[in-house]
């Protein structure tokens, strides 16, 4: 159980980093296409949205690790 928990935790970190890089590239492309640029609210929502899926995986990994320690 501890291996799967650690795997999910590190997978969450990888997902966060990859999605954050992809969102930054998308923001740069959108801002270069439009002369006006993107709304600041949508930019911030895109950046913080990248932490959602990775954080969920990290949380599940920690829960599995804690459940494995109690046994």
DRENDO-1510 file (C-alpha; in Angstrom, 1 decimal, always signed):
<recs>
REC; n; res; u; v; w
REC; 1; UNK; +0.0; +0.0; +0.0 .
REC; 2; UNK; +2.8; +2.4; +0.8 .
REC; 3; UNK; +4.3; +2.0; -2.7 .
REC; 4; UNK; +1.0; +2.9; -4.4 .
REC; 5; UNK; +0.6; +5.9; -2.1 .
REC; 6; UNK; +4.1; +7.2; -2.9 .
REC; 7; UNK; +3.5; +6.6; -6.6 .
REC; 8; UNK; +0.3; +8.6; -6.5 .
REC; 9; UNK; +2.1; +11.4; -4.6 .
REC; 10; UNK; +4.9; +11.7; -7.1 .
REC; 11; UNK; +2.5; +11.3; -10.0 .
REC; 12; UNK; +0.6; +14.3; -8.6 .
REC; 13; UNK; +3.7; +16.4; -8.6 .
REC; 14; UNK; +4.5; +15.4; -12.2 .
REC; 15; UNK; +0.9; +16.2; -13.3 .
REC; 16; UNK; +1.1; +19.6; -11.6 .
REC; 17; UNK; +4.4; +20.5; -13.2 .
REC; 18; UNK; +3.4; +19.3; -16.7 .
REC; 19; UNK; +0.0; +21.0; -16.6 .
REC; 20; UNK; +1.5; +24.3; -15.2 .
REC; 21; UNK; +4.0; +24.4; -18.1 .
REC; 22; UNK; +1.3; +23.6; -20.6 .
REC; 23; UNK; -1.0; +26.4; -19.2 .
REC; 24; UNK; +1.9; +28.9; -19.2 .
REC; 25; UNK; +2.6; +28.1; -22.9 .
REC; 26; UNK; -1.1; +28.5; -23.7 .
REC; 27; UNK; -1.3; +31.8; -21.9 .
REC; 28; UNK; +1.8; +33.1; -23.9 .
REC; 29; UNK; +0.2; +31.9; -27.2 .
REC; 30; UNK; -3.2; +33.5; -26.4 .
REC; 31; UNK; -1.5; +36.8; -25.4 .
REC; 32; UNK; +0.6; +36.9; -28.6 .
REC; 33; UNK; -2.4; +36.2; -30.8 .
REC; 34; UNK; -4.7; +38.8; -29.3 .
REC; 35; UNK; -3.5; +42.4; -29.2 .
REC; 36; UNK; -5.6; +43.1; -26.2 .
REC; 37; UNK; -4.5; +40.1; -24.2 .
REC; 38; UNK; -6.4; +37.8; -21.8 .
REC; 39; UNK; -8.4; +38.8; -18.9 .
REC; 40; UNK; -6.4; +38.6; -15.6 .
REC; 41; UNK; -9.1; +36.6; -14.0 .
REC; 42; UNK; -9.0; +33.9; -16.6 .
REC; 43; UNK; -5.2; +33.8; -16.5 .
REC; 44; UNK; -5.2; +33.3; -12.8 .
REC; 45; UNK; -7.9; +30.7; -13.0 .
REC; 46; UNK; -5.9; +28.8; -15.6 .
REC; 47; UNK; -2.8; +28.9; -13.5 .
REC; 48; UNK; -4.4; +27.8; -10.2 .
REC; 49; UNK; -6.5; +25.2; -12.0 .
REC; 50; UNK; -3.4; +23.3; -12.9 .
REC; 51; UNK; -2.9; +22.5; -9.2 .
REC; 52; UNK; -6.3; +20.8; -8.8 .
REC; 53; UNK; -5.7; +17.4; -10.4 .
REC; 54; UNK; -2.2; +17.0; -9.1 .
REC; 55; UNK; -3.3; +18.0; -5.6 .
REC; 56; UNK; -6.1; +15.4; -5.7 .
REC; 57; UNK; -3.6; +12.7; -6.6 .
REC; 58; UNK; -1.2; +13.9; -3.9 .
REC; 59; UNK; -4.0; +13.8; -1.3 .
REC; 60; UNK; -5.1; +10.3; -2.3 .
REC; 61; UNK; -1.5; +9.2; -2.1 .
REC; 62; UNK; -1.2; +10.6; +1.4 .
REC; 63; UNK; -4.5; +9.0; +2.5 .
REC; 64; UNK; -3.3; +5.6; +1.2 .
REC; 65; UNK; +0.0; +6.0; +3.1 .
REC; 66; UNK; -1.7; +6.9; +6.3 .
REC; 67; UNK; -4.1; +3.9; +6.0 .
REC; 68; UNK; -1.2; +1.6; +5.4 .
REC; 69; UNK; +0.6; +2.9; +8.5 .
REC; 70; UNK; -2.4; +2.2; +10.8 .
REC; 71; UNK; -2.3; -1.5; +10.0 .
</recs>
